[in-house]
C-alpha cells in the first residue's frame, strides 16, 4: 500500500512540475508594447512606437480581443492616431500574433 502511495505521489508531483514548466513557457512568449495606430484592417495592425518611430505590422489572430476605451470593437474600428497596447503571443510554429489590442483615445 505504501509503495502505491509513493508512486502515485511521485507521478502527481511530476505532472505538477511539468504543468508549471509549460505555463512559464507560455507566459514567456507573451509580450506587450504600446504605440499608435497607423492602419488597422484586413487582419493586420500597422503601428508605431509611442513617439511615432519604428513603424511595424502585427498579424492579428482571428480570435484576438480588441477593445477601445473598454468596449469590444472590430479591428477596422481602430483609427489612425489611436493609442494601443498590443499583446502578442508566439504559436507553436514560431509565428507571432497579436492576441489582444486595447485602444484608447489618449495616451
C-alpha positions in Angstrom: 0.0 0.0 0.0 2.8 2.4 0.9 4.6 1.7 -2.4 1.5 2.6 -4.4 1.1 5.8 -2.5 4.7 6.8 -3.0 4.4 6.1 -6.8 1.2 8.0 -7.0 2.7 10.9 -5.2 5.7 10.8 -7.5 3.5 10.9 -10.6 1.4 13.7 -9.2 4.5 15.8 -8.4 6.0 15.1 -11.8 2.7 16.3 -13.5 2.7 19.4 -11.4 6.3 20.3 -12.2 5.6 19.7 -15.9 2.4 21.9 -15.8 4.4 24.7 -14.0 7.2 24.5 -16.6 4.7 24.6 -19.5 2.8 27.6 -18.1 6.0 29.5 -17.6 7.0 28.8 -21.2 3.6 30.1 -22.4 3.9 33.3 -20.3 7.5 33.9 -21.6 6.2 34.0 -25.2 3.6 36.7 -24.4 4.8 40.3 -24.8 3.2 43.7 -24.7 4.0 47.1 -26.1 2.3 50.4 -26.7 2.2 52.8 -29.6 -0.1 54.5 -32.1 -2.2 53.1 -34.9 -1.2 53.8 -38.5 -3.7 51.5 -40.1 -5.9 48.6 -38.8 -7.6 46.4 -41.4 -7.6 43.1 -43.2 -6.3 41.1 -40.2 -3.2 43.4 -39.8 -2.3 46.2 -37.4 0.2 48.8 -38.7 1.5 50.8 -35.8 4.5 52.9 -34.5 6.1 53.2 -31.1 4.7 55.8 -28.7 6.9 58.5 -30.2 5.8 57.8 -33.8 9.0 55.9 -34.7 9.6 52.3 -35.7 6.6 51.5 -37.9 5.8 47.8 -37.8 3.0 45.4 -38.6 1.3 42.7 -36.5 -0.9 40.0 -37.9 -4.0 39.9 -35.7 -5.3 36.5 -34.6 -8.9 35.7 -35.7 -9.8 35.3 -32.0 -8.0 38.4 -30.8 -9.8 40.5 -28.2 -9.9 44.1 -29.4 -11.3 46.9 -27.2 -11.5 50.7 -27.3 -11.9 52.5 -24.0 -13.1 49.2 -22.6 -15.7 48.3 -25.2 -15.3 45.4 -27.6 -14.8 46.6 -31.2 -13.7 45.3 -34.6 -10.2 45.7 -35.8 -11.1 48.2 -38.6 -12.8 50.5 -36.0 -9.4 51.5 -34.7 -8.3 54.7 -36.3 -5.0 56.3 -37.2 -3.6 58.1 -34.2 -5.4 55.9 -31.6 -3.1 54.7 -28.8 -2.9 51.0 -28.4 -1.5 48.4 -26.1 -0.8 45.2 -28.0 -0.3 41.8 -26.5 1.4 39.3 -28.8 1.9 35.5 -28.5 4.1 33.1 -30.4 2.3 30.0 -31.7 3.9 26.5 -31.7 5.3 27.1 -35.2 7.1 30.3 -34.1 4.7 32.8 -35.7 3.9 35.9 -33.7 0.2 37.0 -33.5 -1.5 40.0 -31.9 -3.9 38.3 -29.5 -5.1 41.4 -27.6 -5.4 45.0 -28.6 -6.5 47.7 -26.1 -7.2 51.0 -27.8 -7.8 54.4 -26.2 -8.2 57.9 -27.5 -5.4 59.4 -25.3 -2.0 58.2 -24.1 
